[in-house]
Amino acid sequence: RLSPERLAALIKRTQDGGAEIVGLLKTGSAFYAPSASAVDMVEAIMNDYGGRPHWGKLHFQTAATLRDRYPDWSAFAAARARFDPAGTFRNDYLDRILDPVG
């Protein structure tokens, strides 16, 4: 569950997030960090229910957090390794959410 302290921290980060991201990047948009905090809040709620992210939307899940939510994960991983053994279609995002090929 999302603790009151965690919720307060997320709200504060949402309020200050635009300045945080611009300060870190020294450029960019003040709109990214508030949306990232909102995604973080929604994920905290969805995690309580074993929710799965929309694959085409921003999310912060990893292979470690997703594996148990998909009963056929190992079959998919085996198929992925079989059809792309060299990891030709891999990238940092897929490595994070699916683990590296192989």
C-alpha positions in Angstrom: 0.0 0.0 0.0 1.0 3.6 -0.5 1.9 5.0 2.9 0.9 8.5 3.9 4.6 9.5 4.0 5.2 8.1 0.5 2.1 9.9 -0.8 3.2 13.2 0.7 6.7 12.8 -0.8 5.2 12.1 -4.2 2.9 15.1 -4.0 5.9 17.3 -3.0 8.0 15.9 -5.8 5.1 16.6 -8.2 4.9 20.2 -7.0 8.7 20.7 -7.3 9.4 18.2 -10.1 9.6 20.6 -13.0 12.3 22.7 -11.4 14.1 19.5 -10.4 14.3 18.1 -13.9 15.3 21.4 -15.5 17.9 21.8 -12.7 19.4 18.3 -13.4 19.3 18.5 -17.1 20.2 22.2 -17.3 17.6 22.3 -20.1 14.3 20.6 -21.0 10.7 20.8 -20.0 9.2 21.4 -16.6 6.3 19.1 -17.7 8.1 15.8 -17.5 8.7 15.4 -13.7 5.1 16.0 -12.6 3.8 13.4 -15.1 6.5 11.0 -13.9 5.4 11.5 -10.3 1.8 10.9 -11.3 2.8 7.6 -13.0 4.7 6.6 -9.9 1.5 7.2 -7.8 -0.6 5.2 -10.2 1.9 2.4 -10.3 2.0 2.2 -6.5 -1.8 1.6 -6.5 -1.6 -0.8 -9.4 1.1 -2.8 -7.7 -1.3 -3.5 -4.8 -3.5 -5.3 -7.2 -0.9 -7.0 -9.4 -1.8 -4.6 -12.3 0.1 -4.7 -15.6 1.3 -1.6 -17.4 0.3 -0.7 -20.9 3.3 -1.6 -22.9 3.1 1.6 -25.0 2.9 4.0 -22.1 5.4 5.4 -19.6 6.0 3.1 -16.7 8.8 2.3 -14.3 8.4 -1.4 -14.0 11.3 -3.8 -14.5 11.6 -7.5 -15.5 11.9 -8.3 -11.8 8.6 -6.6 -11.0 6.8 -7.8 -14.1 7.9 -11.5 -14.2 5.4 -12.8 -11.7 2.5 -10.9 -13.3 2.8 -12.9 -16.5 2.2 -16.7 -16.2 3.9 -17.4 -19.6 6.9 -15.2 -19.0 9.4 -18.0 -19.3 7.9 -19.2 -22.6 8.1 -15.7 -24.0 11.7 -15.4 -22.8 12.5 -18.7 -24.5 10.8 -17.6 -27.8 12.6 -14.3 -27.7 16.0 -16.0 -27.2 15.2 -18.5 -30.0 14.1 -15.9 -32.6 16.6 -13.1 -31.6 19.6 -14.9 -30.1 22.0 -12.1 -30.9 19.8 -9.5 -29.4 19.4 -7.6 -32.6 16.1 -6.0 -31.6 17.1 -5.3 -28.0 17.6 -1.8 -26.5 17.9 -0.3 -23.0 14.2 -0.2 -22.5 13.6 -3.8 -23.4 16.6 -4.9 -21.3 15.0 -3.1 -18.4 11.5 -4.6 -18.8 12.3 -8.0 -20.3 15.9 -8.7 -19.2 18.7 -8.9 -21.8 18.3 -11.7 -24.4 20.1 -14.9 -23.7 
